[in-house]
Amino acid sequence: MTDTDVLVVGAGPVGLTLAAELRRHGVDCRIIDRLSDPQPHAKAIGIVPRTLEVWDTMGLVDRVLDEAVPHLGQIVYVDGKARPQVELTLPPEVPYPFATLPQCTTERLLTEHLARFGTEVERPVELQAVEVRPDAVQAVLAHPDGRTERLSARYVVGCDGAHSLVRKAAGLTFDGDALPELYMIGDVELDWELPAGYSMRSVNLDENGEMDDMLVCIPMGARRYWLSMLRPNNSQATPADPDTDTGTGTGTGTGTRPTTTAATTENSPATSDDTTLGSGSGKGPDLGQIQAVLDRLAPEVTTASSLRWSSAFRTSHRLVDRYRNGRLFVAGDAAHINPPIGGQGLNTGVQDAHNLAWKLALVVRGLAAEELLDTYHAERHPVAQEMVNRTVQHARNVRQVGSGPLNGGAQAEMMLWRQAQLLVSYSDSPLTAAQTENRTAEAGPAAGHRAPDCRGLISDLAAYPRRLFDLLRTPRHVLLLFAGPEHASGRGAEQLEACASAAQRAAHGQLDAYFITAADVPQDARPVGLRPSRVRDADGEFRAAYAPQDGEAILIRPDGYVSGRFHPATPERVAEHLRHTFV
């Protein structure tokens, strides 16, 4: 008998996402953090479109949109001269843009969201030891009153940052290195007149055409900016210690005591020797140092004020060899740290948690076999590997400022989609059905790809059009059955209904099914019998996005990825595929 199903260690954005999703899926969990209070610092601020889609699925996105600000693009200056402006523009069918949101606000919103499920973060509670037994994990927790608690959990997930005790207990390696450059960051207000919503990057080049001075300013609201600058005496950087260097502001929480100085936290963008949190005290830059950089590199005269937080850091990159060892898992900074390029770290960590939560829930509830949990590593480790490699390569090439990949053309468009994390794919996953036919980009998303949104779906009981994401806002699998003229009624409809019934049995009821009828099907044509819910593709957006064939079934996982496409859809094929997930 265990005390809880899952212990989540670390209450940053990753741990909070995981805990909230476990609770939404009906799983008992506890979440601890060693800090008495959440840290009030901006830290990781970039939010990519795919993460906003994840928060939409969770039912959180409206509150995020109320507080985030758009990130529209970047204005670039080299040696004081304007270069082509970078636009972060995605097609209109992508529902959310790039945005910025201070990490402290992200954590507050996620904490409030978690509280709606009746779960609070336990603070300050520190994980001291972990012992894995055949049927459970024994965790030793230290409470602020001096009490030591021995907790039994079926699984423990380390969202406890670069110094993760859970990772060490699991025996996972964390190989990588540090780049030589030292940086300073600051959270300030600027009184310039640059366009709202645009970041600004200004660099100076030396006689060899390489960058020797840099300033990046990212908007966080009215006149509030996150500044990144090269630190003076940059050449004095020394190699990092893998047990003391930290991540890059990806913000995954602090559930274990760091081995660094008191001013350093696991989820701060720093090494133990080069970090100070606070209003410009210690080794973090003060307003005077920040102003000196602005005087050198800002495209117009501006004054910095209201310094909320500053830090100095060296960029590290590391990746675990495995995401799981038995009953122990890692996510976020505990699994990967990377150069802070495009906010990739926090967003990758949030999507780690989103991937793991529904799988843990099915196993805990006895609806899936233990082997399902192996797909967490199989799916997420390659994503982190690509992300770390890409951001490291970008950081190493940053001195060649004149030829960035976002300067235009097909390569720029591909890079933009990759930065938005809209190209993540699980095509090689054991949970992905093999394709029975060749599909091109024009043929809609293949199995393993992200399920895109579309609008204009009309249901029988709503006088307004719905989005496909409205149907996917569920902890269950979703089966979409496309009915053109041949399958909107009669024997074709009976076949689709049989598919829905077989799928619901195979998924133990953890599946929602929808008939989506084509726009050219008469509105009075209805499937027979005890049909699933019906929506009409009134504007043809579903057909444009998914290119379904008449009588095709499309299965979408709880984390918003296409699990399989079946044409012709038969009850046997759909049920057989679901048995790869469900017992």
C-alpha positions as CSV (number, residue, x, y, z in Angstrom):
1,M,0.0,0.0,0.0
2,T,1.4,3.4,-1.0
3,D,0.8,6.8,0.4
4,T,0.4,8.4,-3.0
5,D,0.5,7.4,-6.6
6,V,3.1,9.9,-7.8
7,L,5.5,12.2,-6.0
8,V,6.5,15.2,-8.1
9,V,9.7,16.8,-6.9
10,G,10.0,20.5,-7.9
11,A,7.3,23.1,-8.4
12,G,8.6,25.0,-11.4
13,P,6.6,25.1,-14.6
14,V,7.4,21.5,-15.4
15,G,6.5,20.0,-12.1
16,L,3.3,22.1,-11.8
17,T,2.3,21.0,-15.3
18,L,2.9,17.4,-14.5
19,A,1.0,17.6,-11.2
20,A,-2.0,19.4,-12.8
21,E,-2.2,16.9,-15.6
22,L,-2.0,13.9,-13.2
23,R,-4.9,15.4,-11.2
24,R,-6.9,16.1,-14.4
25,H,-6.4,12.5,-15.4
26,G,-7.7,11.4,-11.9
27,V,-4.4,10.4,-10.3
28,D,-3.4,11.1,-6.8
29,C,-0.1,13.0,-6.4
30,R,1.9,15.1,-4.1
31,I,4.2,17.9,-5.3
32,I,7.0,19.3,-3.1
33,D,9.4,22.2,-3.4
34,R,12.3,23.0,-1.0
35,L,11.8,26.8,-1.3
36,S,9.5,28.5,1.2
37,D,8.0,30.7,-1.5
38,P,8.1,30.8,-5.3
39,Q,10.9,32.9,-6.6
40,P,9.6,36.3,-7.9
41,H,12.0,36.5,-10.9
42,A,11.3,36.5,-14.7
43,K,14.0,34.0,-15.6
44,A,12.7,31.9,-18.5
45,I,10.2,34.0,-20.4
46,G,9.7,32.7,-24.0
47,I,6.5,30.7,-24.6
48,V,6.3,29.0,-28.0
49,P,3.0,28.3,-29.9
50,R,3.0,24.6,-29.2
51,T,3.1,25.2,-25.4
52,L,0.1,27.4,-25.7
53,E,-1.7,24.6,-27.5
54,V,-0.7,22.3,-24.6
55,W,-2.1,24.8,-22.1
56,D,-5.3,25.0,-24.2
57,T,-5.7,21.2,-23.9
58,M,-5.3,21.6,-20.1
59,G,-7.9,24.3,-19.9
60,L,-5.4,27.0,-18.8
61,V,-4.7,29.0,-22.0
62,D,-7.3,31.8,-21.4
63,R,-5.6,32.8,-18.2
64,V,-2.2,32.7,-19.9
65,L,-3.4,34.9,-22.7
66,D,-4.7,37.5,-20.3
67,E,-1.1,38.0,-18.9
68,A,1.3,37.1,-21.7
69,V,2.4,39.6,-24.4
70,P,3.0,38.8,-28.1
71,H,6.5,38.4,-29.4
72,L,6.2,39.6,-32.9
73,G,9.7,39.5,-34.1
74,Q,13.2,40.9,-33.7
75,I,14.8,44.2,-34.8
76,V,18.5,43.6,-35.6
77,Y,21.5,46.1,-35.6
78,V,25.1,45.3,-36.5
79,D,27.7,48.0,-35.7
80,G,24.8,50.4,-35.3
81,K,23.3,49.8,-38.7
82,A,19.8,48.2,-39.1
83,R,19.7,44.7,-40.7
84,P,16.6,43.0,-42.1
85,Q,13.9,42.6,-39.4
86,V,12.9,39.1,-38.3
87,E,9.2,38.4,-38.2
88,L,7.8,35.6,-36.1
89,T,4.8,35.2,-38.2
90,L,3.0,31.8,-38.6
91,P,0.1,30.9,-40.9
92,P,-3.4,31.9,-39.6
93,E,-4.4,28.3,-39.1
94,V,-1.9,28.1,-36.2
95,P,-4.1,29.3,-33.3
96,Y,-1.4,30.9,-31.1
97,P,1.7,33.1,-31.7
98,F,5.0,33.4,-30.0
99,A,4.6,35.1,-26.6
100,T,6.6,36.1,-23.5
101,L,5.6,35.6,-19.9
102,P,7.8,36.0,-16.8
103,Q,8.4,32.6,-15.2
104,C,7.1,33.8,-11.9
105,T,3.7,34.5,-13.6
106,T,3.8,31.2,-15.4
107,E,4.3,29.4,-12.0
108,R,1.5,31.4,-10.4
109,L,-1.0,30.6,-13.1
110,L,-0.1,26.9,-13.0
111,T,-0.2,26.9,-9.2
112,E,-3.7,28.4,-9.3
113,H,-4.7,25.9,-12.0
114,L,-3.4,22.9,-9.8
115,A,-5.3,24.2,-6.8
116,R,-8.6,23.8,-8.7
117,F,-8.0,20.1,-8.5
118,G,-7.6,20.3,-4.7
119,T,-3.8,20.0,-4.7
120,E,-1.3,22.5,-3.2
121,V,2.4,22.7,-3.4
122,E,4.0,21.5,-0.2
123,R,6.6,24.1,0.9
124,P,9.3,24.1,2.1
125,V,9.7,20.3,1.9
126,E,13.0,18.8,0.7
127,L,13.6,15.4,-0.8
128,Q,16.6,13.9,1.1
129,A,16.8,10.3,-0.1
130,V,15.1,7.9,-2.5
131,E,15.0,4.1,-2.2
132,V,13.5,2.1,-5.0
133,R,11.8,-1.1,-4.0
134,P,10.1,-3.7,-6.2
135,D,6.6,-2.4,-5.6
136,A,7.1,1.3,-4.7
137,V,9.6,4.1,-4.0
138,Q,10.4,5.1,-0.5
139,A,11.2,8.8,-0.3
140,V,12.6,10.6,2.8
141,L,11.2,14.2,3.1
142,A,12.4,16.9,5.4
143,H,9.8,19.3,6.7
144,P,10.4,22.9,8.0
145,D,9.5,21.9,11.6
146,G,12.4,19.4,11.6
147,R,10.2,16.4,11.1
148,T,11.3,13.7,8.7
149,E,8.6,11.9,6.7
150,R,9.0,8.5,5.0
151,L,6.7,8.5,2.0
152,S,5.8,5.6,-0.2
153,A,4.9,6.4,-3.8
154,R,4.3,4.2,-6.8
155,Y,6.4,6.5,-8.9
156,V,8.7,9.6,-8.4
157,V,9.3,12.2,-11.1
158,G,12.2,14.5,-10.7
159,C,11.4,18.0,-12.0
160,D,14.1,19.2,-9.6
161,G,16.5,21.0,-12.0
162,A,20.1,20.5,-13.1
163,H,21.2,19.2,-9.7
164,S,18.4,16.6,-9.6
165,L,18.6,14.2,-6.7
166,V,16.0,12.0,-8.5
167,R,18.3,11.8,-11.5
168,K,21.3,10.8,-9.4
169,A,19.2,8.2,-7.5
170,A,18.1,6.8,-10.8
171,G,21.7,6.4,-11.9
172,L,21.3,8.4,-15.0
173,T,24.2,10.1,-16.7
174,F,24.1,13.9,-17.5
175,D,26.8,14.4,-20.1
176,G,27.5,17.7,-21.7
177,D,29.7,20.8,-21.4
178,A,29.7,24.6,-21.0
179,L,30.3,27.2,-23.7
180,P,33.0,29.7,-22.9
181,E,31.0,32.9,-23.1
182,L,29.8,34.6,-19.9
183,Y,26.6,36.6,-20.0
184,M,24.7,39.0,-17.8
185,I,20.9,39.4,-17.7
186,G,18.6,41.9,-16.1
187,D,14.9,42.6,-15.8
188,V,14.4,46.3,-16.3
189,E,12.2,49.0,-17.7
190,L,13.4,51.0,-20.7
191,D,12.0,54.4,-21.9
192,W,12.7,54.0,-25.6
193,E,10.2,54.2,-28.5
194,L,10.9,50.9,-30.2
195,P,7.9,49.1,-31.6
196,A,6.0,47.2,-28.9
197,G,6.2,43.4,-29.1
198,Y,9.5,43.3,-30.9
199,S,12.8,42.2,-29.3
200,M,16.0,44.0,-30.2
201,R,19.4,42.5,-30.9
202,S,22.4,44.7,-31.3
203,V,26.0,43.5,-31.8
204,N,29.3,45.0,-32.6
205,L,31.9,43.1,-34.6
206,D,35.7,43.0,-34.3
207,E,38.2,43.3,-37.1
208,N,37.7,39.6,-37.9
209,G,34.0,40.1,-38.4
210,E,33.1,38.2,-35.2
211,M,30.9,39.5,-32.4
212,D,32.7,41.1,-29.5
213,D,29.8,43.0,-27.9
214,M,26.1,42.1,-27.7
215,L,22.8,43.3,-26.3
216,V,19.4,41.4,-26.6
217,C,16.2,43.0,-25.2
218,I,13.0,40.9,-25.1
219,P,9.7,42.5,-24.3
220,M,7.7,41.4,-21.2
221,G,5.1,44.2,-21.1
222,A,4.7,47.9,-21.2
223,R,8.4,49.1,-21.2
224,R,9.5,46.0,-19.3
225,Y,12.4,44.1,-21.0
226,W,14.5,41.0,-20.3
227,L,18.1,42.0,-21.2
228,S,21.0,39.7,-22.1
229,M,24.5,41.0,-22.5
230,L,28.1,39.7,-22.8
231,R,29.9,40.0,-19.5
232,P,33.1,42.0,-19.3
233,N,36.3,39.9,-19.1
234,N,34.5,37.2,-21.0
235,S,37.8,35.4,-21.7
236,Q,38.2,34.4,-18.1
237,A,35.6,31.7,-18.3
238,T,36.6,28.3,-17.0
239,P,35.3,24.8,-17.7
240,A,32.1,23.9,-15.8
241,D,31.8,21.2,-13.2
242,P,29.0,18.9,-14.2
243,D,27.8,18.7,-10.6
244,T,27.7,22.5,-10.1
245,D,26.8,24.1,-13.3
246,T,23.1,24.7,-13.9
247,G,20.6,25.2,-16.6
248,T,19.6,28.1,-18.7
249,G,16.5,29.6,-17.1
250,T,14.2,26.8,-18.2
251,G,12.5,27.0,-14.9
252,T,11.8,23.4,-13.7
253,G,11.6,23.9,-10.0
254,T,13.6,23.1,-6.9
255,G,12.7,20.0,-5.0
256,T,16.2,19.1,-3.8
257,R,19.0,21.1,-2.1
258,P,21.6,22.3,-4.6
259,T,25.3,21.7,-4.1
260,T,25.9,25.4,-5.0
261,T,26.0,28.6,-3.0
262,A,22.9,29.9,-1.2
263,A,22.2,32.5,-3.9
264,T,22.1,29.9,-6.7
265,T,19.1,27.8,-7.6
266,E,18.8,24.8,-9.9
267,N,16.5,26.5,-12.3
268,S,18.5,29.8,-12.5
269,P,20.5,30.4,-15.7
270,A,23.9,30.2,-14.0
271,T,26.8,28.4,-12.6
272,S,27.5,28.3,-8.9
273,D,30.3,30.8,-9.3
274,D,28.6,33.2,-11.5
275,T,25.0,33.7,-10.2
276,T,23.4,36.3,-8.0
277,L,19.7,36.7,-7.7
278,G,18.4,40.1,-6.6
279,S,18.3,43.7,-7.5
280,G,21.8,44.0,-9.0
281,S,23.7,43.0,-5.9
282,G,26.8,40.9,-6.0
283,K,28.0,39.6,-9.3
284,G,24.7,40.3,-11.2
285,P,24.9,43.6,-13.0
286,D,23.6,46.7,-11.4
287,L,21.7,49.5,-13.1
288,G,25.0,51.3,-13.9
289,Q,26.5,48.3,-15.6
290,I,23.3,47.7,-17.6
291,Q,23.2,51.4,-18.6
292,A,26.7,51.2,-19.8
293,V,25.8,48.4,-22.2
294,L,22.7,50.3,-23.4
295,D,24.8,53.4,-24.0
296,R,27.1,51.4,-26.2
297,L,24.6,49.3,-28.1
298,A,21.0,50.6,-27.9
299,P,19.8,52.0,-31.3
300,E,18.4,55.1,-29.5
301,V,19.1,56.9,-26.3
302,T,17.3,55.2,-23.4
303,T,17.5,54.9,-19.7
304,A,17.1,51.7,-17.7
305,S,15.2,51.8,-14.4
306,S,13.3,49.5,-12.0
307,L,15.8,46.7,-11.9
308,R,13.8,43.7,-10.5
309,W,16.4,41.0,-10.9
310,S,19.8,40.4,-12.4
311,S,22.2,37.5,-12.8
312,A,25.5,36.4,-14.5
313,F,25.8,33.0,-16.1
314,R,27.6,30.8,-18.4
315,T,25.7,28.6,-20.9
316,S,25.7,24.9,-20.3
317,H,24.3,22.0,-22.3
318,R,23.6,18.5,-20.9
319,L,21.3,15.6,-21.6
320,V,20.4,12.4,-19.7
321,D,21.1,9.0,-21.2
322,R,17.6,7.9,-20.2
323,Y,14.3,9.6,-19.1
324,R,13.4,6.6,-16.9
325,N,14.9,4.0,-14.7
326,G,12.1,1.8,-13.3
327,R,9.9,3.8,-11.0
328,L,12.0,7.0,-11.3
329,F,11.6,9.6,-14.1
330,V,13.1,12.9,-14.9
331,A,11.7,15.9,-16.8
332,G,12.7,19.4,-17.7
333,D,16.1,20.7,-16.5
334,A,16.6,17.4,-14.6
335,A,16.8,15.8,-18.1
336,H,18.2,18.5,-20.3
337,I,19.8,21.9,-20.2
338,N,20.6,24.0,-23.2
339,P,21.7,27.5,-24.3
340,P,18.8,30.0,-23.9
341,I,17.9,30.3,-27.5
342,G,14.2,30.9,-28.3
343,G,12.9,29.8,-24.9
344,Q,13.3,26.1,-25.9
345,G,14.2,24.6,-22.6
346,L,11.1,25.6,-20.6
347,N,8.8,24.7,-23.4
348,T,10.5,21.3,-24.0
349,G,10.1,20.6,-20.3
350,V,6.4,21.4,-20.2
351,Q,5.9,19.1,-23.1
352,D,7.9,16.4,-21.3
353,A,5.4,16.6,-18.5
354,H,2.4,16.6,-20.8
355,N,3.7,13.5,-22.5
356,L,4.3,11.6,-19.3
357,A,1.2,12.5,-17.4
358,W,-1.4,10.6,-19.4
359,K,0.8,7.5,-19.6
360,L,1.4,7.4,-15.9
361,A,-2.4,7.9,-15.3
362,L,-3.3,4.9,-17.5
363,V,-0.8,2.7,-15.8
364,V,-1.7,3.8,-12.2
365,R,-5.4,3.2,-13.0
366,G,-4.7,-0.3,-14.3
367,L,-5.8,0.6,-17.8
368,A,-2.4,0.2,-19.4
369,A,0.6,-2.1,-18.9
370,E,3.9,-0.9,-17.3
371,E,5.6,-1.1,-20.7
372,L,3.6,2.0,-21.8
373,L,5.9,4.1,-19.6
374,D,8.9,3.1,-21.8
375,T,7.5,5.2,-24.6
376,Y,8.2,8.3,-22.5
377,H,11.9,8.0,-23.1
378,A,11.4,6.7,-26.7
379,E,9.4,9.8,-27.6
380,R,10.9,12.6,-25.6
381,H,14.6,11.8,-25.5
382,P,15.0,12.4,-29.3
383,V,13.1,15.6,-29.0
384,A,15.4,16.9,-26.3
385,Q,18.5,15.7,-28.2
386,E,17.5,17.6,-31.3
387,M,16.7,20.7,-29.2
388,V,20.0,20.7,-27.3
389,N,22.0,20.1,-30.5
390,R,20.1,22.9,-32.3
391,T,20.5,25.5,-29.6
392,V,24.2,24.6,-29.0
393,Q,24.9,25.0,-32.8
394,H,23.0,28.3,-32.8
395,A,25.0,29.5,-29.8
396,R,28.3,28.5,-31.4
397,N,27.3,30.3,-34.7
398,V,26.0,33.4,-33.0
399,R,29.3,35.2,-33.7
400,Q,28.5,34.9,-37.4
401,V,25.7,37.5,-37.1
402,G,25.1,38.2,-40.7
403,S,23.7,34.9,-41.8
404,G,21.1,33.7,-39.3
405,P,18.6,31.0,-40.4
406,L,15.7,33.4,-39.9
407,N,16.8,35.8,-42.6
408,G,14.3,34.5,-45.2
409,G,13.4,31.7,-47.5
410,A,12.3,28.1,-47.0
411,Q,15.0,27.4,-44.5
412,A,13.8,30.3,-42.4
413,E,10.2,29.1,-42.5
414,M,11.3,25.6,-41.4
415,M,13.4,27.0,-38.6
416,L,10.5,29.2,-37.4
417,W,8.2,26.1,-37.2
418,R,10.9,24.2,-35.4
419,Q,11.4,27.1,-32.9
420,A,7.6,27.1,-32.4
421,Q,7.9,23.3,-31.6
422,L,5.2,22.6,-34.1
423,L,7.4,20.0,-35.9
424,V,7.8,17.6,-33.0
425,S,6.8,14.2,-34.2
426,Y,6.5,10.7,-32.7
427,S,6.5,8.9,-36.1
428,D,8.8,6.2,-34.8
429,S,7.0,5.6,-31.5
430,P,5.7,2.2,-30.6
431,L,2.4,3.9,-30.1
432,T,2.1,5.2,-33.7
433,A,0.3,3.2,-36.3
434,A,2.2,2.3,-39.4
435,Q,1.0,4.2,-42.4
436,T,-0.9,2.1,-45.0
437,E,-0.3,4.7,-47.8
438,N,2.1,7.5,-48.6
439,R,1.0,10.8,-47.3
440,T,2.3,14.2,-48.4
441,A,2.1,17.5,-46.5
442,E,-1.0,18.3,-48.5
443,A,-2.6,15.0,-47.2
444,G,-2.9,16.3,-43.7
445,P,-0.9,15.2,-40.6
446,A,0.5,11.7,-40.7
447,A,0.4,9.4,-37.7
448,G,2.8,10.7,-35.1
449,H,2.5,14.3,-36.0
450,R,0.8,17.1,-34.1
451,A,-3.0,17.3,-34.5
452,P,-3.6,20.8,-35.9
453,D,-6.6,22.9,-34.9
454,C,-9.4,24.0,-37.3
455,R,-12.5,26.1,-36.9
456,G,-16.1,26.1,-38.3
457,L,-17.4,22.9,-36.7
458,I,-21.1,23.0,-36.2
459,S,-22.8,20.7,-33.6
460,D,-26.4,20.0,-33.1
461,L,-26.7,21.7,-29.7
462,A,-24.6,24.9,-30.2
463,A,-25.6,27.9,-32.3
464,Y,-22.0,28.9,-32.7
465,P,-19.1,27.2,-34.5
466,R,-16.6,25.2,-32.5
467,R,-12.9,24.5,-32.9
468,L,-11.4,21.1,-33.1
469,F,-9.4,21.9,-30.0
470,D,-12.7,22.2,-28.2
471,L,-13.2,18.5,-28.9
472,L,-9.6,17.6,-27.9
473,R,-9.8,19.4,-24.5
474,T,-10.2,16.1,-22.7
475,P,-7.9,13.6,-20.8
476,R,-9.1,10.8,-23.1
477,H,-8.2,9.7,-26.6
478,V,-10.4,11.1,-29.4
479,L,-11.6,9.2,-32.4
480,L,-12.6,11.3,-35.4
481,L,-14.7,9.5,-38.0
482,F,-15.0,11.4,-41.3
483,A,-18.3,10.9,-43.1
484,G,-18.6,12.0,-46.7
485,P,-21.6,11.1,-48.9
486,E,-21.0,7.3,-48.7
487,H,-20.7,7.2,-44.9
488,A,-23.1,9.8,-43.6
489,S,-26.0,7.3,-43.5
490,G,-26.9,3.7,-44.1
491,R,-24.4,0.9,-44.1
492,G,-21.4,3.3,-44.3
493,A,-22.5,5.0,-41.1
494,E,-23.1,1.7,-39.4
495,Q,-19.5,0.7,-40.2
496,L,-18.2,3.9,-38.6
497,E,-20.4,3.5,-35.6
498,A,-19.1,-0.1,-35.2
499,C,-15.5,1.4,-35.2
500,A,-16.5,3.9,-32.5
501,S,-18.0,1.1,-30.3
502,A,-15.0,-1.2,-30.8
503,A,-12.6,1.7,-30.0
504,Q,-14.4,2.6,-26.8
505,R,-14.3,-1.0,-25.6
506,A,-10.6,-1.3,-26.4
507,A,-9.9,1.9,-24.5
508,H,-12.1,0.9,-21.5
509,G,-14.3,3.9,-22.1
510,Q,-11.4,6.3,-22.1
511,L,-12.2,7.6,-25.6
512,D,-14.5,10.2,-27.1
513,A,-15.8,9.6,-30.6
514,Y,-17.1,12.2,-33.1
515,F,-18.7,11.9,-36.6
516,I,-17.4,14.8,-38.7
517,T,-19.7,15.1,-41.7
518,A,-18.5,16.8,-44.8
519,A,-19.9,20.2,-45.8
520,D,-21.5,18.7,-48.9
521,V,-23.4,16.1,-46.9
522,P,-27.1,17.2,-46.5
523,Q,-27.7,18.4,-43.0
524,D,-30.6,15.9,-42.5
525,A,-28.3,12.9,-43.2
526,R,-27.5,11.4,-39.9
527,P,-25.7,8.2,-38.8
528,V,-28.1,5.6,-37.5
529,G,-28.5,4.0,-34.1
530,L,-26.7,5.1,-30.9
531,R,-24.3,7.3,-32.8
532,P,-21.4,9.3,-31.3
533,S,-21.6,13.1,-31.2
534,R,-21.8,14.6,-34.6
535,V,-20.3,17.9,-35.9
536,R,-20.4,19.3,-39.4
537,D,-17.4,20.6,-41.2
538,A,-19.4,23.6,-42.3
539,D,-16.5,25.7,-43.7
540,G,-14.4,22.8,-44.9
541,E,-11.5,23.7,-42.6
542,F,-11.3,20.1,-41.2
543,R,-11.1,18.7,-44.7
544,A,-8.4,21.3,-45.6
545,A,-6.3,20.6,-42.5
546,Y,-6.6,16.8,-42.4
547,A,-7.5,15.8,-46.0
548,P,-9.5,12.9,-44.7
549,Q,-11.0,10.3,-47.0
550,D,-14.7,9.3,-46.8
551,G,-14.9,6.7,-44.1
552,E,-11.5,7.4,-42.6
553,A,-10.9,7.2,-38.8
554,I,-8.3,9.5,-37.2
555,L,-7.2,8.6,-33.6
556,I,-5.7,11.5,-31.5
557,R,-3.9,10.9,-28.2
558,P,-4.5,12.9,-25.0
559,D,-1.4,15.0,-25.7
560,G,-2.7,16.1,-29.1
561,Y,-0.7,13.9,-31.5
562,V,-2.2,11.7,-34.2
563,S,-1.9,8.1,-33.1
564,G,-3.1,6.5,-36.2
565,R,-5.1,7.0,-39.5
566,F,-7.3,4.1,-40.7
567,H,-8.8,3.9,-44.2
568,P,-10.9,2.0,-44.7
569,A,-11.8,2.2,-41.0
570,T,-12.7,-1.2,-39.6
571,P,-13.5,-2.0,-35.9
572,E,-10.7,-4.6,-35.9
573,R,-8.0,-2.3,-37.1
574,V,-8.9,0.5,-34.7
575,A,-9.2,-1.8,-31.7
576,E,-6.0,-3.7,-32.5
577,H,-4.1,-0.4,-32.6
578,L,-5.5,0.8,-29.3
579,R,-4.3,-2.4,-27.6
580,H,-0.7,-1.1,-28.0
581,T,-1.7,1.4,-25.4
582,F,-4.5,-0.2,-23.3
583,V,-4.5,-3.6,-21.6
